[in-house]
Amino acid sequence: MRAVLQRVTSASVAVRGELVGSIGRGVCALVGVARSDDQLAADRMAAKIWQLRIFADDTGAMNRSAADLGLAVLVVSQFTLYGDTAKGRRPSFAAAAAPEQAAGLLERVVDRLRAAGAPVATGQFGATMQLALVNDGPVTVLVET
């Protein structure tokens, strides 16, 4: 499982012009699922998203997590994170999980985040989405499980 985590002051996702999810300050998590991923990978990803220390403490050091601060998480499915550009000019998505597998594991990430106490908003799996965010810092981190 692979995710791009962005520390944001706000983020939202729309489908066909309709807002489907939004958060204020927190983490925008673009999450991709690989064919080889399983429930353990989803559990580890949820923990990483919620507990990664990317927020500043009182001294300005990145020592606090979304969990520490009770911040929200916006989870958006992003199969293109598994795009392989090694050959040619068109990415291959052969390493990405099939939609049925990916949907279930992405839902598990969301469920685990909520069980841990995270306020979670989501995109719409399989839809063409428009994502808007204000990256804070900017802070952007690639996470793999």
C-alpha positions as CSV (number, residue, x, y, z in Angstrom):
1,M,0.0,0.0,0.0
2,R,1.3,3.4,-0.9
3,A,0.1,6.9,0.2
4,V,0.9,10.5,-0.4
5,L,0.2,12.4,2.9
6,Q,-0.1,16.1,2.8
7,R,-0.4,18.3,5.8
8,V,-3.3,20.7,4.9
9,T,-5.1,23.7,6.3
10,S,-8.2,22.5,4.3
11,A,-9.0,19.9,1.7
12,S,-12.1,18.9,-0.2
13,V,-13.1,16.4,-2.9
14,A,-16.0,16.7,-5.4
15,V,-17.6,14.4,-7.9
16,R,-19.4,15.9,-10.9
17,G,-19.3,19.3,-9.1
18,E,-20.9,18.0,-5.9
19,L,-18.9,18.1,-2.7
20,V,-18.5,14.6,-1.3
21,G,-15.9,15.2,1.5
22,S,-14.1,18.0,3.1
23,I,-11.9,18.7,6.1
24,G,-10.3,21.7,7.8
25,R,-6.8,21.3,9.3
26,G,-5.5,17.8,9.1
27,V,-4.1,15.2,6.6
28,C,-5.1,14.6,3.0
29,A,-4.2,11.0,2.3
30,L,-4.1,9.8,-1.4
31,V,-4.0,6.1,-1.0
32,G,-3.1,3.4,-3.6
33,V,-3.6,-0.3,-3.2
34,A,-1.3,-2.9,-4.8
35,R,-2.2,-6.4,-5.9
36,S,0.0,-7.8,-3.1
37,D,-1.7,-5.8,-0.3
38,D,-3.8,-7.4,2.4
39,Q,-5.7,-6.5,5.6
40,L,-2.5,-6.2,7.6
41,A,-1.1,-3.6,5.1
42,A,-4.4,-1.6,5.4
43,D,-4.2,-1.7,9.2
44,R,-0.5,-0.5,9.1
45,M,-1.4,2.3,6.6
46,A,-4.2,3.5,8.8
47,A,-1.9,3.7,11.8
48,K,0.8,5.5,9.8
49,I,-1.7,8.1,8.5
50,W,-3.1,8.7,12.0
51,Q,0.2,8.6,13.9
52,L,2.8,10.1,11.6
53,R,4.3,13.1,13.3
54,I,4.1,15.8,10.6
55,F,2.6,18.7,12.7
56,A,4.7,21.2,14.6
57,D,5.0,21.2,18.4
58,D,5.4,24.4,20.4
59,T,9.1,24.7,19.3
60,G,8.2,24.3,15.6
61,A,9.6,20.7,15.3
62,M,7.5,18.1,13.6
63,N,6.7,16.2,16.8
64,R,2.9,15.9,16.7
65,S,0.5,13.7,14.7
66,A,-3.1,14.1,13.6
67,A,-3.9,11.7,16.5
68,D,-2.1,13.9,19.0
69,L,-4.0,17.0,17.9
70,G,-7.4,15.3,17.1
71,L,-7.3,16.5,13.5
72,A,-9.3,15.2,10.5
73,V,-8.2,13.0,7.7
74,L,-9.5,13.1,4.1
75,V,-8.9,9.7,2.4
76,V,-9.0,9.6,-1.4
77,S,-8.4,6.5,-3.5
78,Q,-5.5,7.0,-5.9
79,F,-4.6,3.9,-8.0
80,T,-2.3,6.0,-10.2
81,L,0.3,5.9,-7.3
82,Y,1.1,2.5,-8.8
83,G,1.7,3.8,-12.3
84,D,4.9,2.4,-13.7
85,T,6.7,4.8,-16.1
86,A,9.8,2.7,-16.7
87,K,8.8,1.9,-20.3
88,G,7.3,4.2,-22.9
89,R,5.3,7.3,-22.3
90,R,2.1,5.8,-20.9
91,P,2.1,4.5,-17.4
92,S,1.3,0.8,-16.7
93,F,-1.1,0.2,-13.8
94,A,-0.5,-3.6,-13.7
95,A,0.7,-3.4,-10.1
96,A,-2.5,-1.7,-8.9
97,A,-5.1,-3.9,-7.2
98,A,-8.3,-4.8,-9.0
99,P,-11.2,-2.5,-8.1
100,E,-12.9,-5.1,-5.8
101,Q,-9.8,-5.7,-3.8
102,A,-8.8,-2.0,-3.6
103,A,-12.3,-0.9,-2.5
104,G,-12.4,-3.3,0.4
105,L,-8.9,-2.5,1.6
106,L,-9.4,1.2,1.3
107,E,-12.6,0.9,3.3
108,R,-10.6,-1.0,5.9
109,V,-8.2,1.9,6.2
110,V,-11.1,4.3,6.7
111,D,-12.7,1.9,9.3
112,R,-9.5,1.6,11.2
113,L,-8.9,5.4,11.2
114,R,-12.5,5.9,12.6
115,A,-12.0,3.2,15.2
116,A,-8.9,5.0,16.3
117,G,-10.9,8.2,16.8
118,A,-10.1,10.1,13.6
119,P,-12.7,12.3,12.0
120,V,-12.6,11.0,8.4
121,A,-14.0,12.3,5.2
122,T,-13.6,10.4,1.9
123,G,-13.8,10.7,-1.8
124,Q,-15.9,8.3,-3.9
125,F,-14.2,5.1,-4.9
126,G,-13.9,4.7,-8.7
127,A,-15.3,8.1,-9.5
128,T,-13.5,10.9,-11.4
129,M,-12.9,13.3,-8.6
130,Q,-11.7,16.9,-8.3
131,L,-9.5,17.5,-5.3
132,A,-8.8,20.9,-3.8
133,L,-6.4,21.5,-0.9
134,V,-4.2,24.0,0.7
135,N,-0.9,22.3,1.6
136,D,0.5,23.6,4.9
137,G,4.2,24.0,4.9
138,P,4.3,22.6,2.3
139,V,4.6,19.2,3.9
140,T,4.2,16.1,1.7
141,V,5.3,12.6,2.6
142,L,5.3,9.3,0.7
143,V,4.4,6.4,2.9
144,E,4.6,2.7,2.0
145,T,3.6,-0.4,4.0
